Amino acid sequence: MGYKNILVSIMLIGCAANANANTKSTFVGKISKLLSGPNYNKILYIQIDRQSGSLTNELANCDNPSWDYLVDISTENGKFYASMIMAAYMAGKTVDIQGYDDCSGNVEKLRHIVLQ
């Protein structure tokens, strides 16, 4: 195998790894339900309204039938996100959500949320 073939192989592997890193789920639409409480270890669960929007790149290993995203509300950042999420839910606002491409249990961790 020549130097050029090795270089091309390395570039293809890098491109494949980069493509997989960019497959985070995204949702644009409304939030349909929220769940939190003492039995849920300071986690806020979010259910999206799939009829009001579109979900792309849904993670196969995050296959919870009831909850789509979660936020750890034990942190300062988590409390800030929770306030945004609750405001959007109560006002019926459209949100743009991106996941972390990582699950806790079988629910995807929230990366960011944009209120529209």
Residue pairs with C-beta under 8 A, 6 or more apart in sequence:
21 101
23 57
23 101
24 57
24 98
24 99
24 100
24 101
24 111
25 55
25 56
25 57
25 58
25 59
25 62
25 98
25 99
25 101
25 108
26 55
26 56
26 57
26 96
26 97
26 98
26 99
27 48
27 53
27 54
27 55
27 56
27 68
27 69
27 95
27 96
27 97
27 98
28 53
28 54
28 94
28 95
28 96
28 97
29 48
29 49
29 50
29 52
29 53
29 54
29 55
29 94
29 95
30 48
30 49
30 52
30 53
30 88
30 92
30 93
30 94
30 95
31 46
31 47
31 48
31 49
31 85
31 88
31 89
31 95
32 47
32 48
32 49
32 52
33 46
33 47
34 44
34 45
34 46
34 47
34 85
34 86
34 89
35 44
35 45
35 47
35 67
36 42
36 43
36 44
36 45
36 73
36 82
41 74
42 72
42 73
42 74
42 78
43 70
43 71
43 72
43 73
43 104
44 70
44 71
44 73
44 78
44 81
44 82
44 85
45 66
45 67
45 69
45 70
45 107
46 67
46 68
46 69
46 70
46 71
46 85
46 97
46 110
47 66
47 67
47 68
48 55
48 68
48 69
48 97
52 94
53 94
55 68
59 99
59 101
59 103
59 108
61 103
61 106
62 68
62 99
62 103
62 106
62 107
62 108
63 106
64 105
64 106
64 107
67 107
68 107
68 108
69 97
69 99
69 107
69 108
69 109
69 110
70 104
70 107
70 108
70 109
70 110
71 78
71 81
71 82
71 85
71 109
71 110
72 78
72 109
73 79
73 81
73 82
81 110
81 113
84 113
84 115
85 95
85 113
87 93
87 115
88 95
88 113
88 115
93 115
93 116
94 115
94 116
95 113
95 114
95 115
95 116
96 113
96 114
96 116
97 110
97 112
97 113
97 114
98 110
98 111
98 112
98 113
99 108
99 109
99 110
99 111
100 108
100 109
100 110
100 111
101 108
102 108
102 109
103 109
